[in-house]
Amino acid sequence: MVLVPAQAVMRAGSGGAQPVQALNRAYVAALQAAGLTPVLLPTRSPLPDDLSWASGLLLPGGPDVDPLRYGQDLDPTTDPDPESDQLEFALVDWALQARIPVLAICRGLQVLNVTLGGSLAQDLSQHAPRATPEEPLPREQPVHPLTVDRSSRLGQIVGTETIQVNSTHHQGIDQLAAELVATAWAPDGLIEGVEIADDRFLVGVQYHPEELAPNDQTARALFEAFAEACRGWDSDRLGEEAEAELVTSA
């Protein structure tokens, strides 16, 4: 089972807008297609004391990260979500300590970078202008290429030096955290892929592979690789538990 933080949103109904805990359906579909079961954690609650049953963490896209977390004042274009920040930064701290597989998407990549000491450009059109400003397009439609480091884990997963991706973000990495390695770049140089500099599965992408997965093999491959890492985590954990039981019974 894979942990996924939910987000507090308002949903229109017959009695007016109601607050709900939600996750875009595309994440659920992509995880299930890879053989994983997502378990949503609500905001406004502490992490469970026992998360040993979890085999991975997916950090989804969503609202802006509070710039106070990386030492900047609030830009007029930034709309942070303190509830999501509180939950997701706690989850990243736990995942890093547990060394559990992590797939971080869009905001998730940004949360990961900030957790490890990096910073963000709060408004790319203002602070790091795109080479070719993009008009709003369907979320599942690719709009620009990424150059991928073939030697990286991401490069090995997608199996090519260039992939076509969608683009729905207005923030992105400014200063890359020291523990992360850049693995993919947009044509204007913006970092859109990162991973940890060791053997853990900790991969972040700025685009939205969950939206592309139904029609794009490289996007599906990313979820399949995450699922394989999660199954490997389960196997290792079960092996350690069995070994501990043998030692105890000896």
Long-range contacts (C-beta under 8 A, 24 or more apart in sequence): 1-36, 1-37, 1-38, 1-39, 1-53, 1-54, 1-55, 2-31, 2-36, 2-37, 2-38, 2-39, 2-54, 2-55, 2-56, 2-57, 2-58, 2-230, 3-38, 3-39, 3-41, 3-51, 3-54, 3-56, 3-57, 3-58, 3-91, 4-31, 4-38, 4-39, 4-40, 4-41, 4-57, 4-58, 4-60, 5-40, 5-41, 5-43, 5-59, 5-60, 5-84, 5-87, 5-88, 5-91, 6-40, 6-41, 6-42, 6-43, 7-43, 7-60, 7-62, 7-63, 7-81, 7-83, 7-84, 8-43, 8-44, 8-81, 8-83, 8-84, 23-60, 24-60, 24-61, 24-210, 26-139, 26-208, 26-210, 26-211, 26-213, 27-58, 27-60, 27-105, 27-210, 29-210, 29-213, 29-214, 30-209, 30-210, 30-213, 30-219, 30-220, 30-223, 31-58, 31-223, 31-227, 33-213, 33-220, 33-223, 34-220, 34-223, 34-224, 34-226, 34-227, 35-227, 35-231, 36-223, 36-226, 36-227, 36-230, 41-87, 41-91, 42-87, 43-83, 43-84, 43-86, 43-87, 44-83, 44-86, 44-87, 45-87, 46-90, 47-87, 47-90, 47-91, 47-94, 51-94, 51-98, 52-237, 54-100, 55-100, 55-101, 55-230, 55-231, 55-233, 55-234, 55-237, 56-100, 56-101, 56-102, 56-103, 56-226, 56-229, 56-230, 56-233, 57-91, 57-92, 57-95, 57-100, 57-101, 57-102, 57-103, 58-102, 58-103, 58-104, 58-105, 58-108, 58-226, 59-88, 59-91, 59-92, 59-102, 59-103, 59-104, 59-105, 59-107, 59-108, 59-109, 59-111, 59-112, 59-204, 60-105, 60-106, 60-107, 60-108, 60-210, 61-105, 61-106, 61-107, 61-108, 61-168, 61-169, 61-208, 62-106, 62-107, 63-107, 64-107, 64-122, 64-171, 65-107, 65-110, 65-111, 65-114, 65-120, 65-171, 67-120, 67-122, 69-114, 70-114, 70-118, 70-119, 70-120, 71-119, 72-119, 72-122, 75-122, 75-123, 75-126, 77-122, 77-123, 77-126, 77-170, 78-122, 78-123, 78-171, 85-111, 89-114, 89-115, 95-202, 99-200, 100-233, 101-200, 101-201, 101-202, 101-226, 101-229, 101-230, 101-232, 101-233, 102-200, 102-201, 102-202, 102-203, 102-204, 103-201, 103-203, 103-204, 103-222, 103-223, 103-226, 104-194, 104-202, 104-203, 104-204, 104-205, 105-204, 105-205, 105-207, 105-208, 105-209, 105-210, 106-168, 106-169, 106-205, 106-206, 106-207, 106-208, 108-204, 109-173, 109-194, 109-204, 109-205, 109-206, 110-171, 110-172, 110-173, 112-177, 112-180, 112-194, 112-202, 112-204, 113-173, 113-176, 113-177, 113-180, 113-194, 113-204, 114-177, 115-177, 116-177, 116-178, 116-179, 116-180, 117-177, 117-178, 117-179, 118-173, 118-174, 118-175, 118-176, 118-177, 118-180, 119-173, 119-174, 119-175, 120-171, 120-172, 120-173, 120-174, 121-171, 121-172, 121-173, 121-174, 122-171, 123-170, 123-171, 124-169, 124-170, 124-171, 124-172, 124-190, 125-170, 127-174, 128-172, 128-174, 128-188, 128-190, 129-188, 130-186, 130-188, 130-190, 131-187, 131-188, 132-187, 134-167, 137-166, 139-166, 139-168, 139-208, 139-211, 140-166, 140-211, 140-212, 140-214, 140-215, 141-166, 142-166, 142-212, 142-216, 143-167, 144-186, 144-187, 145-186, 145-187, 146-184, 146-185, 146-186, 146-192, 146-193, 146-207, 147-184, 147-185, 147-187, 148-183, 148-184, 148-193, 149-182, 149-183, 149-184, 149-193, 152-181, 152-183, 152-184, 152-193, 152-195, 153-183, 153-195, 153-201, 153-203, 153-225, 154-183, 154-184, 154-193, 154-195, 154-203, 154-205, 154-222, 155-183, 157-203, 157-218, 157-221, 157-222, 157-225, 158-218, 158-221, 158-222, 159-218, 159-221, 160-218, 163-218, 164-216, 165-192, 165-205, 165-207, 165-208, 165-209, 165-212, 166-207, 166-208, 166-211, 166-212, 167-207, 168-208, 169-206, 172-206, 173-206, 180-204, 201-225, 201-226, 201-229
